[in-house]
């Protein structure tokens, strides 16, 4: 190398131009850059030598301006198109001649820069560069476009995140954001058990937030995607939250063009006075009651159950969707219906003043309350009154003479209750709370053991007994419910527990879980020799199955489901029903705790129900005003049935933690 040679060398990958000044030792050269700064570099650090002219460091700036005039990357594509067909390779000098019809030092260096930075058209082989095949260039272009698109999506995502965290509300998330957002939701919901956590961890790390599920949850809240009270129990479940487009389409078709009723000879009961009795908030009305005064002085009870099978057939879209959902899930924040709401609250329900399809159970009782005679009919009815439990309780209290049917049904219900108790029924009444959440407001209502509720409950149990007897008589494969006989404590032991919730709790602990199968069996809790659930076909799929089977038998048609098919369906339904029940229980507990958290200064009346771990003074208490059962650790000796006053000292609904302090007031002197 001669003094005055212009060379390129690299420092940490960056290009630098300098002019050779003098040798430095045996191998190195001292080169001087455009700022007059000397550098001692070995030959292997030199990446390019400009030949043909000598330079001074002060010439470098001018040289670079000349080079810039020839540094158009698009010209490289032109050269590639000329060379790829012949398969010729090239070098900077040859490329300069091809592109610029000359090869001055500036043109050759420009050609070198184009070739050495190119990752698309040419591949270096020693000192020369060969054109890549057409297919390879096309593939690289595609990969570059994909990467560029991915980079743009990423930049867009971070822009939207920053805007949302800055408080901007009108941020529309892109479809491409879902990968990261879904990963965050999975991680917040399932924690370490979540799959594909990497995008979530990367997002949290980029925002300098802890890489844990709690931080993912909070980020989703901060982004406005989740509520601070997001239902993780529901998200962890397999409960489907959305109805498919196909199911909604079928539902809309049912509303707009109802199919012809296949039951053309329905028993016309539209002359009967029909009462539907529910909570005020109930929208799926699936049962109604009538009472018919017969000429011989007897009374005939009618229990009318909504007939959703009027709008569906076994195996169709609506039936399969209901089977998948299994049950309507009732949560404080709203319900997740088994059927599309427009159908469930519309043509499937028993609506006041409208002619409705029903499955009607006709029953006469003997003098002690046993079902003496019964029949089941595919019917049409016209509900007369839409009543609430409070309405009925008031009517009974006032003795409304214009509605003698109500008091007669109430008397029949009391007779039925006494008869069932004589058959060994075990009545357990524990205060039950209904929690409703509207916006940011939580309301807790404790259900009273009222006459109206007893009336409806007894009539529904009666319909279940009649349906089971019909199924048993005709050997129909339907899902029967039965409950093994419990082993209750000795009577003297039970009597030692104060009457009321504490004693009911002691009995409840002994009650075995009810079971379901195709063979009728005794239901110990209800005091019945056979029983099936039949009164909520809009809300429970097992009830719908029983409707399908009974209706087919009443018509004299083959049963839609064989015993094996019923067995298989019931086995599949069991898991889903338990899951729905668990989600309901967990969600109610969460909102119960949240209510208590919001009322830290309130003093609550509590009843000690039973010991959870007596050795560590951990007991189950009942907050009677709220109907909530919670654990409490006592700091003194207490007895089952003791009443006390407590205050919440710490409550974290998300962690399911609550601590109480007993309030002890000294008597006035």
C-alpha positions in Angstrom: 0.0 0.0 0.0 1.3 3.5 -1.0 1.2 6.7 1.0 -1.9 8.7 -0.1 -4.1 5.6 -0.8 -7.7 6.1 0.3 -8.9 3.1 2.3 -12.0 2.0 4.1 -11.7 0.3 7.5 -14.3 -0.8 10.0 -14.6 0.2 13.7 -17.3 -1.9 15.5 -18.9 -2.5 12.1 -19.0 1.2 11.1 -17.4 2.3 7.8 -14.6 4.8 8.1 -12.5 6.4 5.3 -8.9 7.4 5.8 -5.7 8.1 3.9 -2.6 5.9 4.3 0.2 8.0 5.9 3.0 5.7 6.9 3.9 2.2 8.0 3.6 1.4 11.7 5.9 -1.5 12.6 6.1 -4.5 10.5 2.4 -4.8 9.4 0.3 -1.9 10.6 -0.3 1.3 8.8 -1.1 4.7 10.3 -4.1 6.2 8.4 -5.5 9.6 8.9 -9.3 10.3 8.7 -11.0 13.5 7.5 -10.8 15.0 11.0 -7.0 14.6 11.0 -7.2 11.8 13.6 -4.5 9.1 13.1 -5.4 5.3 13.5 -2.9 2.5 13.5 -4.7 -0.5 11.8 -3.6 -3.9 10.6 -4.1 -4.9 7.0 -7.0 -7.3 7.9 -9.0 -4.3 9.2 -8.9 -2.7 5.8 -12.0 -3.6 3.8 -11.4 -1.5 0.6 -8.7 0.4 -1.2 -9.4 3.0 -3.8 -6.9 2.6 -6.7 -5.8 5.0 -9.4 -5.3 8.2 -7.4 -3.7 9.5 -4.2 -5.5 11.6 -1.6 -5.1 13.8 1.3 -7.3 13.6 4.4 -8.9 16.9 3.4 -10.1 15.3 0.1 -12.3 12.7 1.9 -15.3 15.0 2.3 -15.3 15.8 -1.4 -14.9 12.2 -2.3 -17.9 11.1 -0.3 -20.0 13.7 -2.0 -19.0 12.2 -5.4 -19.8 8.8 -4.1 -23.3 9.9 -2.9 -24.3 10.9 -6.4 -23.9 7.3 -7.6 -25.3 5.5 -4.5 -28.9 4.8 -5.7 -29.9 1.3 -4.3 -32.4 0.9 -7.1 -29.6 0.8 -9.7 -28.5 -2.5 -8.1 -31.7 -4.2 -9.2 -31.1 -3.0 -12.8 -27.6 -4.6 -12.7 -29.0 -7.8 -11.2 -31.6 -8.1 -14.0 -28.8 -7.7 -16.6 -26.5 -10.2 -14.9 -28.8 -12.9 -13.6 -29.9 -14.2 -17.0 -26.3 -14.9 -18.0 -25.3 -16.1 -14.5 -22.3 -13.8 -14.6 -20.6 -12.6 -11.4 -19.1 -9.2 -10.9 -16.9 -7.0 -8.8 -17.0 -3.3 -7.9 -15.0 -2.1 -10.9 -17.1 -4.2 -13.4 -20.3 -3.1 -11.7 -19.3 0.6 -12.0 -18.6 0.1 -15.7 -22.0 -1.6 -16.1 -23.9 1.1 -14.2 -22.0 4.3 -14.9 -20.1 3.5 -18.1 -16.9 4.4 -16.3 -14.9 3.4 -13.3 -13.6 6.3 -11.4 -12.5 5.7 -7.8 -15.7 7.3 -6.6 -17.9 5.2 -8.9 -16.0 2.0 -8.0 -16.4 2.7 -4.3 -20.1 3.5 -4.8 -20.5 0.2 -6.5 -18.6 -1.5 -3.7 -20.9 0.1 -1.1 -23.9 -1.1 -3.0 -22.7 -4.6 -3.3 -21.3 -5.0 0.3 -24.6 -3.7 1.9 -26.9 -5.7 -0.4 -28.7 -8.6 1.2 -31.1 -9.2 -1.7 -29.7 -9.4 -5.2 -26.0 -10.5 -4.9 -24.1 -13.0 -2.8 -20.4 -12.4 -2.1 -18.0 -15.2 -3.2 -14.4 -14.1 -2.2 -13.7 -10.8 -3.9 -16.5 -11.2 -6.4 -20.3 -11.1 -6.2 -22.7 -13.5 -8.0 -26.4 -12.7 -8.7 -28.9 -14.7 -6.6 -31.4 -16.8 -8.5 -34.8 -15.2 -9.4 -36.7 -17.5 -7.0 -34.4 -16.8 -4.1 -34.7 -13.0 -4.6 -38.5 -13.4 -4.7 -38.4 -15.4 -1.4 -36.1 -12.9 0.3 -38.3 -10.0 -0.9 -41.4 -11.8 0.6 -39.6 -12.3 3.9 -38.5 -8.6 4.0 -42.1 -7.5 3.3 -43.4 -9.8 6.1 -40.8 -8.5 8.5 -41.5 -4.9 7.6 -45.3 -5.5 8.0 -44.6 -7.2 11.4 -42.5 -4.2 12.5 -45.2 -1.8 11.4 -47.8 -3.8 13.4 -45.5 -3.8 16.4 -45.0 -0.1 16.3 -48.7 0.4 15.9 -49.4 -1.7 18.9 -47.0 0.2 21.1 -48.4 3.5 19.9 -51.9 2.4 20.9 -50.7 1.1 24.3 -49.0 4.4 25.1 -52.0 6.4 24.0 -54.3 4.2 26.1 -52.1 4.4 29.2 -51.9 8.2 28.7 -55.7 8.3 29.2 -56.9 8.4 25.6 -60.2 6.5 25.5 -61.0 6.4 21.7 -58.2 3.9 20.9 -59.3 1.2 18.4 -57.3 -2.0 18.8 -56.1 -3.6 15.5 -56.7 -7.3 14.7 -52.9 -7.8 14.8 -52.9 -6.7 18.5 -54.9 -9.8 19.5 -51.8 -12.0 19.7 -50.3 -9.9 22.4 -53.5 -9.0 24.1 -54.7 -12.7 24.1 -51.4 -13.7 25.6 -51.8 -11.2 28.4 -55.4 -12.4 29.1 -54.3 -16.0 29.2 -51.4 -15.2 31.6 -53.6 -13.0 33.8 -56.2 -15.8 33.9 -54.1 -19.0 34.2 -50.8 -17.7 35.5 -47.9 -20.2 35.1 -50.4 -22.8 33.6 -51.0 -20.5 30.6 -49.6 -21.5 27.2 -47.8 -19.1 24.8 -46.8 -16.7 27.6 -43.8 -15.2 25.8 -45.7 -12.3 24.1 -47.2 -11.4 27.5 -43.9 -11.5 29.3 -42.3 -9.4 26.5 -45.1 -6.8 26.8 -44.8 -6.6 30.6 -41.0 -6.3 30.4 -41.1 -3.6 27.7 -43.4 -1.6 30.0 -41.1 -2.2 32.9 -43.8 -4.0 34.8 -43.4 -7.2 36.9 -43.6 -10.3 34.9 -46.4 -12.0 36.9 -50.1 -12.7 36.4 -51.1 -9.8 38.8 -49.2 -7.3 36.7 -50.8 -8.7 33.5 -54.3 -8.3 35.1 -53.5 -4.7 36.1 -52.2 -3.9 32.7 -55.4 -5.1 31.1 -57.4 -3.0 33.5 -55.2 0.0 32.7 -55.7 -0.5 29.0 -59.4 -0.5 29.5 -59.8 -4.0 28.3 -60.8 -5.5 31.6 -62.8 -4.3 34.6 -61.1 -4.2 38.0 -63.7 -6.9 38.8 -63.0 -9.1 35.8 -64.5 -12.6 36.4 -61.5 -14.9 36.3 -63.6 -17.8 37.6 -65.7 -17.5 34.4 -62.6 -17.0 32.2 -61.0 -20.1 33.6 -64.1 -22.2 32.9 -65.2 -23.9 29.7 -68.5 -22.0 29.7 -69.1 -20.5 26.2 -69.8 -16.8 26.5 -70.8 -16.0 22.9 -73.5 -17.6 20.7 -72.3 -18.5 17.2 -73.4 -16.6 14.2 -75.2 -19.7 12.9 -77.2 -20.1 16.2 -78.2 -16.4 16.2 -79.3 -16.7 12.6 -81.5 -19.7 13.4 -82.9 -17.8 16.4 -83.7 -14.8 14.2 -85.4 -17.1 11.7 -87.6 -18.6 14.5 -88.6 -15.1 15.5 -89.4 -13.9 12.0 -90.9 -17.1 10.5 -92.0 -19.5 13.2 -92.3 -23.1 12.0 -95.6 -24.8 12.0 -96.4 -26.5 15.3 -96.0 -30.3 14.8 -98.4 -30.8 17.7 -101.6 -29.9 15.9 -103.9 -31.4 18.6 -102.6 -29.5 21.7 -105.1 -29.6 24.5 -106.7 -26.2 24.6 -106.4 -24.9 28.2 -106.7 -21.2 27.3 -109.9 -21.0 29.4 -107.9 -21.7 32.6 -106.7 -18.8 34.8 -102.9 -19.1 34.8 -100.6 -17.5 37.3 -96.9 -17.2 36.6 -95.0 -16.4 39.8 -91.3 -15.3 39.8 -88.9 -12.7 41.1 -89.4 -9.3 39.5 -86.1 -9.6 37.6 -87.0 -12.9 36.0 -87.1 -12.8 32.2 -87.2 -16.5 31.3 -90.7 -17.5 32.6 -91.0 -21.2 32.4 -93.8 -22.2 34.7 -97.4 -21.2 35.5 -100.1 -22.6 37.9 -103.8 -23.1 37.6 -106.5 -24.5 39.8 -109.7 -26.0 38.5 -112.7 -26.4 40.8 -114.4 -29.7 39.8 -118.2 -30.4 40.1 -117.6 -33.1 42.7 -116.0 -30.6 45.0 -112.5 -31.8 44.2 -109.8 -29.5 43.0 -107.5 -30.2 40.1 -104.0 -28.6 40.1 -102.5 -27.7 36.8 -98.7 -27.1 36.6 -97.9 -25.6 33.1 -94.3 -25.8 32.0 -93.0 -23.8 29.0 -92.5 -26.0 25.9 -89.3 -24.8 24.1 -89.3 -28.0 22.1 -92.1 -26.3 20.0 -89.2 -24.4 18.3 -86.5 -27.0 18.0 -85.9 -30.7 17.2 -83.4 -33.1 18.7 -80.0 -32.7 17.0 -80.7 -29.3 15.4 -78.6 -26.1 15.9 -80.6 -24.9 18.9 -80.7 -28.2 20.6 -77.0 -28.9 20.2 -76.1 -25.3 21.4 -78.3 -25.8 24.5 -76.7 -29.2 25.1 -73.2 -27.6 24.9 -74.2 -24.9 27.3 -76.1 -27.3 29.6 -77.6 -24.7 31.8 -78.3 -21.0 32.2 -75.6 -19.5 34.4 -76.8 -16.9 36.9 -74.2 -14.4 38.1 -74.5 -11.1 40.0 -73.5 -9.2 36.9 -76.1 -10.9 34.6 -76.9 -14.3 33.2 -75.3 -16.5 30.5 -78.4 -18.1 28.8 -78.7 -21.7 27.5 -80.8 -20.4 24.6 -80.5 -17.2 22.6 -82.1 -14.5 24.9 -84.6 -13.3 22.2 -86.1 -16.8 22.1 -85.7 -17.7 25.8 -87.5 -14.5 27.0 -89.8 -14.4 23.9 -91.7 -17.3 22.2 -90.2 -19.9 24.6 -91.5 -18.2 27.8 -95.0 -18.1 29.2 -95.9 -14.5 28.5 -99.0 -12.8 30.1 -101.9 -12.4 27.7 -100.3 -14.4 24.9 -101.2 -17.9 23.7 -98.3 -20.1 24.7 -97.2 -23.7 24.1 -96.8 -25.8 27.2 -96.5 -29.2 28.7 -99.2 -29.3 31.4 -99.4 -31.6 34.4 -102.9 -32.2 35.8 -102.9 -33.6 39.4 -105.5 -34.2 42.0 -104.4 -34.8 45.6 -106.0 -37.1 48.2 -106.9 -35.9 51.6 -103.4 -36.3 53.0 -101.6 -34.7 50.0 -100.5 -37.7 47.9 -100.9 -37.4 44.1 -104.0 -39.5 43.7 -104.6 -39.0 40.0 -102.5 -37.3 37.3 -102.2 -36.8 33.5 -99.8 -35.0 31.3 -100.8 -33.0 28.2 -99.2 -31.2 25.3 -101.2 -28.0 25.6 -101.7 -24.4 24.8 -102.4 -21.9 27.6 -102.9 -18.1 28.0 -101.2 -16.8 31.1 -103.5 -14.5 33.0 -101.3 -12.9 35.6 -97.6 -12.2 35.8 -97.0 -12.1 39.6 -94.0 -11.7 41.9 -93.6 -13.6 45.1 -94.3 -10.4 47.0 -97.6 -10.0 45.1 -98.7 -13.5 46.0 -97.7 -13.1 49.7 -99.7 -9.9 49.8 -102.7 -11.5 48.1 -102.7 -14.4 50.6 -102.3 -12.1 53.6 -105.2 -9.9 52.4 -107.3 -12.9 51.4 -108.3 -11.6 48.0 -111.7 -13.1 47.4 -111.6 -12.5 43.6 -108.6 -14.9 43.4 -109.7 -18.0 45.4 -107.4 -20.1 43.2 -104.3 -18.6 44.8 -105.3 -19.5 48.4 -106.4 -23.0 47.2 -103.0 -23.6 45.6 -101.3 -22.4 48.7 -103.3 -24.8 50.9 -102.5 -27.6 48.5 -98.8 -26.7 48.8 -98.9 -26.9 52.6 -100.7 -30.2 52.4 -98.0 -31.5 50.0 -95.2 -30.3 52.3 -96.8 -32.2 55.3 -97.2 -35.3 53.2 -93.6 -35.2 52.0 -92.4 -34.7 55.6 -94.4 -37.7 56.6 -92.6 -39.7 53.8 -89.2 -38.7 55.4 -88.5 -35.5 53.5 -85.7 -33.4 55.2 -86.4 -29.7 55.1 -83.3 -27.5 55.5 -83.8 -23.7 55.4 -80.7 -21.6 55.4 -80.8 -17.9 54.6 -79.9 -17.4 51.0 -78.6 -14.2 49.5 -79.2 -12.9 46.0 -76.5 -10.5 44.9 -77.0 -8.1 42.0 -74.4 -5.8 40.5 -75.5 -2.9 38.4 -72.6 -0.7 37.3 -70.7 0.1 40.5 -73.6 -0.7 42.8 -73.8 -4.0 44.7 -77.2 -5.0 46.3 -77.6 -8.0 48.5 -81.1 -9.3 49.2 -81.8 -12.2 51.6 -84.6 -14.5 50.4 -87.3 -15.1 53.0 -88.9 -18.5 53.4 -92.2 -17.1 52.3 -95.5 -18.8 51.7 -95.3 -17.8 48.0 -91.9 -19.4 47.5 -93.1 -22.5 49.4 -96.2 -22.6 47.1 -94.1 -22.5 43.9 -91.4 -24.9 45.2 -94.0 -27.5 46.2 -95.8 -27.3 42.8 -92.5 -27.8 40.9 -91.6 -30.8 43.1 -95.1 -32.2 42.4 -94.5 -31.9 38.6 -91.2 -33.6 39.0 -92.8 -36.5 40.9 -95.5 -36.8 38.3 -93.0 -36.8 35.4 -90.9 -39.5 37.1 -94.0 -41.7 37.8 -95.0 -41.3 34.2 -91.5 -42.2 33.0 -91.3 -45.2 35.4 -94.8 -46.5 34.5 -93.9 -46.4 30.8 -90.3 -47.4 31.1 -89.0 -44.2 29.5 -85.3 -43.5 29.6 -85.2 -40.1 31.2 -82.7 -38.5 33.6 -84.0 -39.3 37.1 -82.6 -37.6 40.2 -82.2 -39.5 43.4 -80.4 -39.0 46.8 -79.1 -41.6 49.1 -80.5 -41.6 52.7 -78.3 -39.5 54.9 -76.9 -40.6 58.2 -78.2 -37.9 60.5 -76.8 -37.3 64.0 -78.9 -38.8 66.9 -81.9 -36.7 67.7 -80.6 -35.7 71.1 -77.4 -34.5 69.5 -79.4 -32.4 67.0 -81.7 -31.0 69.7 -78.6 -29.8 71.6 -77.8 -27.5 68.6 -79.8 -24.3 68.8 -82.8 -24.3 66.4 -82.5 -22.3 63.2 -79.6 -21.9 60.9 -77.1 -23.7 63.2 -79.2 -26.8 63.4 -80.0 -26.6 59.7 -76.2 -26.4 59.0 -75.6 -29.5 61.1 -78.2 -31.4 59.0 -76.9 -30.0 55.8 -73.4 -31.4 56.5 -74.9 -34.9 56.5 -76.8 -34.7 53.3 -75.2 -36.7 50.4 -75.0 -35.2 47.0 -78.0 -36.0 44.7 -77.2 -38.1 41.7 -78.6 -38.6 38.2 -79.2 -41.8 36.3 -81.7 -43.7 34.1 -83.0 -45.8 36.9 -85.6 -44.2 39.2 -84.7 -44.2 42.9 -85.7 -42.6 46.2 -84.8 -39.0 46.7 -84.3 -38.9 50.5 -84.2 -35.1 50.8 -87.6 -34.7 49.0 -89.2 -37.8 50.5 -90.2 -39.1 47.1 -89.8 -42.6 45.7 -89.0 -41.2 42.2 -88.2 -37.8 40.9 -87.0 -35.9 37.8 -86.4 -32.3 37.1 -88.9 -31.1 34.4 -89.9 -27.6 35.2 -87.0 -25.5 33.7 -86.5 -26.6 30.1 -85.5 -23.1 29.1 -82.7 -23.1 31.7 -81.6 -26.8 32.2 -80.9 -29.2 29.4 -81.8 -32.3 31.5 -85.3 -30.9 31.8 -85.4 -30.4 28.1 -84.4 -34.1 27.5 -87.3 -35.2 29.7 -89.6 -33.0 27.7 -88.5 -34.5 24.4 -89.0 -38.1 25.7 -92.4 -37.5 27.4 -93.8 -35.6 24.5 -92.8 -38.2 22.0 -94.4 -40.9 24.1 -97.6 -38.9 24.5 -97.8 -38.6 20.7 -97.2 -42.3 20.3 -94.0 -41.7 18.4 -90.6 -43.4 18.7 -88.5 -41.8 21.4 -85.9 -39.3 20.1 -83.2 -40.7 22.4 -82.3 -44.2 23.3 -81.3 -45.2 26.8 -77.7 -45.3 25.8 -77.9 -41.9 24.2 -79.5 -40.4 27.3 -76.8 -42.1 29.4 -74.0 -40.7 27.3 -75.5 -37.2 27.3 -76.1 -37.1 31.0 -72.5 -38.2 31.7 -71.2 -35.3 29.6 -73.6 -32.9 31.1 -72.6 -33.7 34.7 -69.1 -32.0 34.4 -70.6 -28.9 32.8 -73.3 -28.5 35.4 -70.8 -28.8 38.2 -68.5 -26.3 36.6 -71.4 -23.8 36.1 -72.4 -24.3 39.8 -68.8 -23.7 40.9 -68.5 -20.5 38.8 -71.8 -19.2 40.3 -70.7 -20.0 43.8 -67.2 -18.4 43.4 -68.6 -15.3 41.7 -71.2 -14.8 44.4 -68.6 -15.1 47.0 -66.3 -12.6 45.3 -69.1 -10.0 45.1 -70.1 -10.8 48.7 -66.5 -10.1 49.8 -66.4 -6.9 47.7 -69.5 -5.7 49.4 -67.9 -6.2 52.8 -64.7 -4.6 51.6 -66.7 -1.5 50.7 -68.3 -1.3 54.1 -65.3 -1.5 56.5 -67.0 0.5 59.3 -70.2 -1.6 59.4 -70.8 -3.8 62.4 -72.5 -7.1 61.4 -74.7 -9.4 63.4 -73.2 -12.9 63.1 -74.2 -16.4 64.2 -71.6 -19.1 64.9 -72.7 -22.1 62.7 -70.1 -24.8 63.3 -66.4 -25.4 63.8 -64.2 -25.7 60.8 -61.1 -26.5 62.9 -61.9 -26.3 66.6 -58.3 -26.9 67.6 -57.3 -23.6 66.0 -60.6 -21.7 66.8 -61.6 -21.5 63.2 -65.4 -21.4 62.7 -68.0 -20.9 60.1 -70.2 -17.8 60.8 -73.4 -16.5 59.2 -73.9 -12.8 58.6 -77.6 -13.0 59.0 -78.4 -9.6 57.4 -76.6 -10.7 54.2 -77.1 -14.4 54.1 -73.3 -14.9 53.7 -71.4 -17.8 55.3 -67.7 -17.1 56.0 -64.8 -18.4 58.1 -63.7 -16.5 61.2 -60.9 -17.2 63.7 -62.0 -16.5 67.3 -59.8 -15.3 70.1 -62.0 -16.6 72.8 -64.1 -19.6 73.6 -67.4 -19.7 71.7 -70.2 -22.2 71.3 -72.2 -23.3 68.2 -75.3 -21.0 68.0 -73.7 -18.1 69.8 -74.7 -14.7 68.4 -72.0 -11.9 68.2 -71.2 -8.7 66.4 -68.2 -8.5 64.0 -66.4 -6.0 61.9 -64.2 -6.6 58.8 -60.6 -5.8 59.5 -59.1 -6.9 56.2 -60.8 -8.0 52.9 -59.2 -8.9 49.5 -61.9 -10.4 47.2 -59.3 -11.2 44.5 -57.2 -13.3 46.9 -60.4 -14.6 48.6 -59.2 -13.4 52.0 -61.3 -11.9 54.8 -60.5 -11.3 58.4 -63.0 -10.3 61.2 -62.8 -8.8 64.6 -65.3 -9.4 67.2 -66.9 -6.3 68.7 -67.2 -6.6 72.4 -69.1 -3.7 74.1 -68.9 -3.2 77.8 -72.2 -2.9 79.6 -73.0 0.6 80.9 -72.3 1.1 84.6 
